[in-house]
Amino acid sequence: MSYRTQSPFSFTEKELFDLALAWVTLSVAFALLLSPIHLGMASVGSFLTMIALSFVTVGVGFLAHELAHKVVAIHFGQVAEFRADYQMLFLAIMSALIGFLFAAPGAVYHRGRLTYRQNGLIALAGPLTNHALAALFFPLFFLPGILGQVGQMGVWINLFLAAFNMVPFGPLDGRSVLEWNKAVFAAVFVPSVVLAGYVILFVGI
């Protein structure tokens, strides 16, 4: 049964600004992490290429993740909008500069009455969307040149986003899923961590 009252594809100017700012900031942060020009370990050309790759892979993964939250929240009758966390965006850049990345750029905030199940499903929509995107990027993984880079980075980024967001801590999605259903949490969290760990340790980027 659908409770939809708000279009999932309607956006305020503030929401569009926050989505764009988070997209750009995350893309630059990932580029700094993977092509550290500030440490003299990358040329300007390779850094700009990494920013472009990040826009396609990080950008698509981030936007789809947040839009999935919004679509499911609106399905359950919520008023839902994305809001960037400017302090966390600053932290993303600063952490990337010193060799790691804490990526929590903001969240879809919604208001209305929800059950634990509905809240858990809203949270689960984001990581599952990242898994779906990783599967879509996977065929590109085996192609030569820039398409192969897009595929490899698309798989890595989306598996990382899924695993990171399923951590049951603070405002991350995993906490809401765990509060709703421990079995569902385990069924998503364990494969997310295993797949992300395998790609990071044995495949690389």
DRENDO-746330 format. One record per residue (C-alpha): residue number from 1; residue in three letters; x, y, z. Coordinates in Angstrom, 3 decimals, padded with zeros to 6 digits, m for minus. Layout:
<sites>
<pos NUM | code ALA | east X | north Y | up Z>
...
</sites>
This chain:
<sites>
<pos 1 | code MET | east 000.000 | north 000.000 | up 000.000>
<pos 2 | code SER | east 001.426 | north 003.390 | up m000.978>
<pos 3 | code TYR | east 001.194 | north 006.444 | up 001.246>
<pos 4 | code ARG | east 002.801 | north 008.793 | up m001.292>
<pos 5 | code THR | east 001.827 | north 012.471 | up m000.933>
<pos 6 | code GLN | east 005.044 | north 014.190 | up m002.080>
<pos 7 | code SER | east 006.721 | north 013.579 | up m005.415>
<pos 8 | code PRO | east 010.108 | north 011.890 | up m004.908>
<pos 9 | code PHE | east 011.412 | north 013.952 | up m007.818>
<pos 10 | code SER | east 010.531 | north 017.382 | up m006.437>
<pos 11 | code PHE | east 013.429 | north 019.345 | up m004.958>
<pos 12 | code THR | east 013.743 | north 022.701 | up m003.249>
<pos 13 | code GLU | east 016.543 | north 025.061 | up m004.265>
<pos 14 | code LYS | east 018.214 | north 024.449 | up m000.901>
<pos 15 | code GLU | east 018.107 | north 020.687 | up m001.408>
<pos 16 | code LEU | east 019.572 | north 020.934 | up m004.922>
<pos 17 | code PHE | east 022.347 | north 023.203 | up m003.634>
<pos 18 | code ASP | east 023.185 | north 020.797 | up m000.802>
<pos 19 | code LEU | east 023.180 | north 017.778 | up m003.134>
<pos 20 | code ALA | east 025.486 | north 019.547 | up m005.587>
<pos 21 | code LEU | east 027.835 | north 020.747 | up m002.848>
<pos 22 | code ALA | east 028.056 | north 017.268 | up m001.318>
<pos 23 | code TRP | east 028.625 | north 015.707 | up m004.751>
<pos 24 | code VAL | east 031.494 | north 018.100 | up m005.576>
<pos 25 | code THR | east 033.070 | north 017.862 | up m002.118>
<pos 26 | code LEU | east 032.986 | north 014.067 | up m002.005>
<pos 27 | code SER | east 034.429 | north 013.835 | up m005.509>
<pos 28 | code VAL | east 037.334 | north 016.126 | up m004.597>
<pos 29 | code ALA | east 037.883 | north 014.290 | up m001.294>
<pos 30 | code PHE | east 038.096 | north 010.899 | up m003.001>
<pos 31 | code ALA | east 040.427 | north 012.362 | up m005.628>
<pos 32 | code LEU | east 042.717 | north 013.717 | up m002.899>
<pos 33 | code LEU | east 042.729 | north 010.315 | up m001.219>
<pos 34 | code LEU | east 043.401 | north 008.276 | up m004.358>
<pos 35 | code SER | east 045.587 | north 010.747 | up m006.250>
<pos 36 | code PRO | east 047.321 | north 012.796 | up m003.516>
<pos 37 | code ILE | east 048.590 | north 015.776 | up m005.473>
<pos 38 | code HIS | east 049.183 | north 017.663 | up m002.211>
<pos 39 | code LEU | east 051.864 | north 015.117 | up m001.249>
<pos 40 | code GLY | east 053.614 | north 015.352 | up m004.597>
<pos 41 | code MET | east 052.524 | north 011.790 | up m005.440>
<pos 42 | code ALA | east 050.364 | north 012.723 | up m008.438>
<pos 43 | code SER | east 050.542 | north 015.095 | up m011.356>
<pos 44 | code VAL | east 047.959 | north 017.765 | up m012.053>
<pos 45 | code GLY | east 046.708 | north 015.708 | up m014.989>
<pos 46 | code SER | east 046.214 | north 012.521 | up m012.989>
<pos 47 | code PHE | east 044.529 | north 014.455 | up m010.174>
<pos 48 | code LEU | east 042.075 | north 016.093 | up m012.592>
<pos 49 | code THR | east 041.396 | north 012.712 | up m014.171>
<pos 50 | code MET | east 040.668 | north 011.263 | up m010.736>
<pos 51 | code ILE | east 038.259 | north 014.119 | up m009.988>
<pos 52 | code ALA | east 036.414 | north 013.344 | up m013.245>
<pos 53 | code LEU | east 036.285 | north 009.635 | up m012.394>
<pos 54 | code SER | east 035.068 | north 010.484 | up m008.900>
<pos 55 | code PHE | east 032.282 | north 012.663 | up m010.282>
<pos 56 | code VAL | east 030.982 | north 009.719 | up m012.309>
<pos 57 | code THR | east 031.429 | north 006.986 | up m009.694>
<pos 58 | code VAL | east 031.243 | north 008.722 | up m006.314>
<pos 59 | code GLY | east 028.668 | north 011.157 | up m007.627>
<pos 60 | code VAL | east 026.351 | north 008.492 | up m009.007>
<pos 61 | code GLY | east 026.763 | north 006.327 | up m005.904>
<pos 62 | code PHE | east 026.112 | north 009.196 | up m003.510>
<pos 63 | code LEU | east 023.128 | north 010.638 | up m005.381>
<pos 64 | code ALA | east 021.469 | north 007.272 | up m005.928>
<pos 65 | code HIS | east 021.994 | north 006.344 | up m002.258>
<pos 66 | code GLU | east 020.331 | north 009.512 | up m000.994>
<pos 67 | code LEU | east 017.542 | north 009.463 | up m003.566>
<pos 68 | code ALA | east 016.748 | north 005.869 | up m002.574>
<pos 69 | code HIS | east 016.264 | north 007.026 | up 001.023>
<pos 70 | code LYS | east 014.036 | north 009.859 | up m000.188>
<pos 71 | code VAL | east 011.899 | north 007.702 | up m002.489>
<pos 72 | code VAL | east 011.198 | north 005.087 | up 000.190>
<pos 73 | code ALA | east 010.556 | north 007.722 | up 002.865>
<pos 74 | code ILE | east 008.026 | north 009.478 | up 000.637>
<pos 75 | code HIS | east 006.442 | north 006.107 | up m000.162>
<pos 76 | code PHE | east 005.724 | north 005.799 | up 003.559>
<pos 77 | code GLY | east 004.101 | north 009.233 | up 003.695>
<pos 78 | code GLN | east 007.073 | north 011.240 | up 004.919>
<pos 79 | code VAL | east 008.112 | north 014.732 | up 003.949>
<pos 80 | code ALA | east 011.735 | north 014.104 | up 002.995>
<pos 81 | code GLU | east 014.638 | north 016.310 | up 001.901>
<pos 82 | code PHE | east 018.412 | north 015.954 | up 001.749>
<pos 83 | code ARG | east 020.479 | north 018.313 | up 003.874>
<pos 84 | code ALA | east 024.248 | north 018.522 | up 003.685>
<pos 85 | code ASP | east 026.317 | north 018.601 | up 006.865>
<pos 86 | code TYR | east 028.841 | north 021.340 | up 006.130>
<pos 87 | code GLN | east 031.087 | north 020.394 | up 009.053>
<pos 88 | code MET | east 031.245 | north 016.784 | up 007.857>
<pos 89 | code LEU | east 032.001 | north 017.927 | up 004.315>
<pos 90 | code PHE | east 034.917 | north 019.942 | up 005.692>
<pos 91 | code LEU | east 036.028 | north 016.866 | up 007.659>
<pos 92 | code ALA | east 035.880 | north 014.765 | up 004.477>
<pos 93 | code ILE | east 038.374 | north 017.078 | up 002.769>
<pos 94 | code MET | east 040.636 | north 017.346 | up 005.824>
<pos 95 | code SER | east 040.667 | north 013.585 | up 006.439>
<pos 96 | code ALA | east 041.442 | north 012.896 | up 002.768>
<pos 97 | code LEU | east 044.449 | north 015.208 | up 003.020>
<pos 98 | code ILE | east 045.965 | north 013.022 | up 005.756>
<pos 99 | code GLY | east 045.286 | north 009.689 | up 004.097>
<pos 100 | code PHE | east 041.855 | north 008.409 | up 005.121>
<pos 101 | code LEU | east 038.282 | north 009.421 | up 004.409>
<pos 102 | code PHE | east 035.298 | north 009.835 | up 006.680>
<pos 103 | code ALA | east 032.400 | north 010.247 | up 004.262>
<pos 104 | code ALA | east 029.200 | north 011.355 | up 005.970>
<pos 105 | code PRO | east 028.178 | north 014.339 | up 003.830>
<pos 106 | code GLY | east 024.641 | north 014.689 | up 005.099>
<pos 107 | code ALA | east 021.373 | north 012.820 | up 005.174>
<pos 108 | code VAL | east 017.799 | north 012.689 | up 003.969>
<pos 109 | code TYR | east 015.727 | north 014.079 | up 006.827>
<pos 110 | code HIS | east 012.089 | north 013.093 | up 007.020>
<pos 111 | code ARG | east 009.215 | north 013.824 | up 009.326>
<pos 112 | code GLY | east 006.119 | north 011.839 | up 010.060>
<pos 113 | code ARG | east 005.196 | north 008.792 | up 012.118>
<pos 114 | code LEU | east 007.077 | north 005.601 | up 011.281>
<pos 115 | code THR | east 007.290 | north 002.067 | up 012.556>
<pos 116 | code TYR | east 010.673 | north 000.447 | up 013.200>
<pos 117 | code ARG | east 010.131 | north m001.608 | up 010.041>
<pos 118 | code GLN | east 009.453 | north 001.435 | up 007.874>
<pos 119 | code ASN | east 012.436 | north 003.303 | up 009.309>
<pos 120 | code GLY | east 014.607 | north 000.237 | up 008.742>
<pos 121 | code LEU | east 013.476 | north m000.086 | up 005.134>
<pos 122 | code ILE | east 014.183 | north 003.587 | up 004.477>
<pos 123 | code ALA | east 017.701 | north 003.118 | up 005.871>
<pos 124 | code LEU | east 018.250 | north m000.141 | up 003.976>
<pos 125 | code ALA | east 017.347 | north 001.416 | up 000.626>
<pos 126 | code GLY | east 020.633 | north 003.346 | up 000.430>
<pos 127 | code PRO | east 023.135 | north 000.481 | up 000.890>
<pos 128 | code LEU | east 021.088 | north m001.869 | up m001.306>
<pos 129 | code THR | east 021.129 | north 000.753 | up m004.055>
<pos 130 | code ASN | east 024.921 | north 000.892 | up m003.803>
<pos 131 | code HIS | east 025.090 | north m002.883 | up m004.177>
<pos 132 | code ALA | east 022.903 | north m002.651 | up m007.280>
<pos 133 | code LEU | east 025.171 | north 000.046 | up m008.727>
<pos 134 | code ALA | east 028.267 | north m002.066 | up m008.007>
<pos 135 | code ALA | east 026.654 | north m004.858 | up m010.044>
<pos 136 | code LEU | east 025.929 | north m002.423 | up m012.893>
<pos 137 | code PHE | east 029.508 | north m001.110 | up m012.909>
<pos 138 | code PHE | east 030.970 | north m004.630 | up m012.749>
<pos 139 | code PRO | east 030.787 | north m005.445 | up m016.521>
<pos 140 | code LEU | east 032.863 | north m002.327 | up m017.268>
<pos 141 | code PHE | east 035.530 | north m003.716 | up m014.941>
<pos 142 | code PHE | east 036.874 | north m005.957 | up m017.732>
<pos 143 | code LEU | east 037.057 | north m003.307 | up m020.468>
<pos 144 | code PRO | east 040.319 | north m001.578 | up m021.388>
<pos 145 | code GLY | east 041.146 | north 002.076 | up m020.875>
<pos 146 | code ILE | east 038.971 | north 004.665 | up m019.212>
<pos 147 | code LEU | east 035.854 | north 002.463 | up m019.187>
<pos 148 | code GLY | east 037.752 | north m000.162 | up m017.217>
<pos 149 | code GLN | east 038.810 | north 002.512 | up m014.725>
<pos 150 | code VAL | east 035.215 | north 003.687 | up m014.388>
<pos 151 | code GLY | east 034.081 | north 000.099 | up m013.813>
<pos 152 | code GLN | east 036.758 | north m000.683 | up m011.252>
<pos 153 | code MET | east 036.232 | north 002.541 | up m009.342>
<pos 154 | code GLY | east 032.443 | north 002.260 | up m009.583>
<pos 155 | code VAL | east 032.518 | north m001.205 | up m008.025>
<pos 156 | code TRP | east 034.983 | north m000.183 | up m005.298>
<pos 157 | code ILE | east 033.224 | north 003.062 | up m004.363>
<pos 158 | code ASN | east 029.751 | north 001.576 | up m004.192>
<pos 159 | code LEU | east 030.845 | north m001.416 | up m002.127>
<pos 160 | code PHE | east 032.680 | north 000.967 | up 000.201>
<pos 161 | code LEU | east 029.601 | north 003.196 | up 000.550>
<pos 162 | code ALA | east 027.375 | north 000.188 | up 001.254>
<pos 163 | code ALA | east 029.703 | north m001.237 | up 003.903>
<pos 164 | code PHE | east 030.404 | north 002.114 | up 005.550>
<pos 165 | code ASN | east 026.737 | north 003.061 | up 005.784>
<pos 166 | code MET | east 025.785 | north m000.328 | up 007.245>
<pos 167 | code VAL | east 027.995 | north 000.257 | up 010.288>
<pos 168 | code PRO | east 025.533 | north 000.358 | up 013.239>
<pos 169 | code PHE | east 026.823 | north 003.611 | up 014.681>
<pos 170 | code GLY | east 025.362 | north 007.080 | up 015.179>
<pos 171 | code PRO | east 023.315 | north 008.365 | up 012.244>
<pos 172 | code LEU | east 024.512 | north 005.691 | up 009.798>
<pos 173 | code ASP | east 021.962 | north 003.410 | up 008.135>
<pos 174 | code GLY | east 023.111 | north 000.260 | up 009.900>
<pos 175 | code ARG | east 021.825 | north 001.457 | up 013.243>
<pos 176 | code SER | east 018.242 | north 001.827 | up 012.000>
<pos 177 | code VAL | east 018.361 | north m001.536 | up 010.240>
<pos 178 | code LEU | east 019.715 | north m003.241 | up 013.373>
<pos 179 | code GLU | east 017.010 | north m001.677 | up 015.544>
<pos 180 | code TRP | east 014.379 | north m003.035 | up 013.174>
<pos 181 | code ASN | east 015.613 | north m006.550 | up 012.409>
<pos 182 | code LYS | east 018.881 | north m008.167 | up 013.490>
<pos 183 | code ALA | east 018.633 | north m010.949 | up 010.888>
<pos 184 | code VAL | east 018.184 | north m008.491 | up 008.021>
<pos 185 | code PHE | east 021.040 | north m006.392 | up 009.386>
<pos 186 | code ALA | east 023.384 | north m009.398 | up 009.471>
<pos 187 | code ALA | east 022.284 | north m010.541 | up 005.993>
<pos 188 | code VAL | east 023.297 | north m007.172 | up 004.521>
<pos 189 | code PHE | east 026.113 | north m006.042 | up 006.808>
<pos 190 | code VAL | east 028.286 | north m009.178 | up 006.611>
<pos 191 | code PRO | east 028.328 | north m009.468 | up 002.782>
<pos 192 | code SER | east 028.862 | north m005.699 | up 002.502>
<pos 193 | code VAL | east 031.965 | north m005.810 | up 004.690>
<pos 194 | code VAL | east 033.312 | north m008.989 | up 003.085>
<pos 195 | code LEU | east 032.898 | north m007.688 | up m000.471>
<pos 196 | code ALA | east 034.343 | north m004.263 | up 000.336>
<pos 197 | code GLY | east 037.259 | north m005.847 | up 002.209>
<pos 198 | code TYR | east 037.990 | north m008.248 | up m000.652>
<pos 199 | code VAL | east 038.049 | north m005.477 | up m003.246>
<pos 200 | code ILE | east 040.221 | north m003.222 | up m001.101>
<pos 201 | code LEU | east 042.730 | north m005.967 | up m000.162>
<pos 202 | code PHE | east 042.897 | north m008.095 | up m003.296>
<pos 203 | code VAL | east 041.653 | north m006.031 | up m006.223>
<pos 204 | code GLY | east 042.555 | north m002.451 | up m005.435>
<pos 205 | code ILE | east 041.525 | north 000.581 | up m007.428>
</sites>
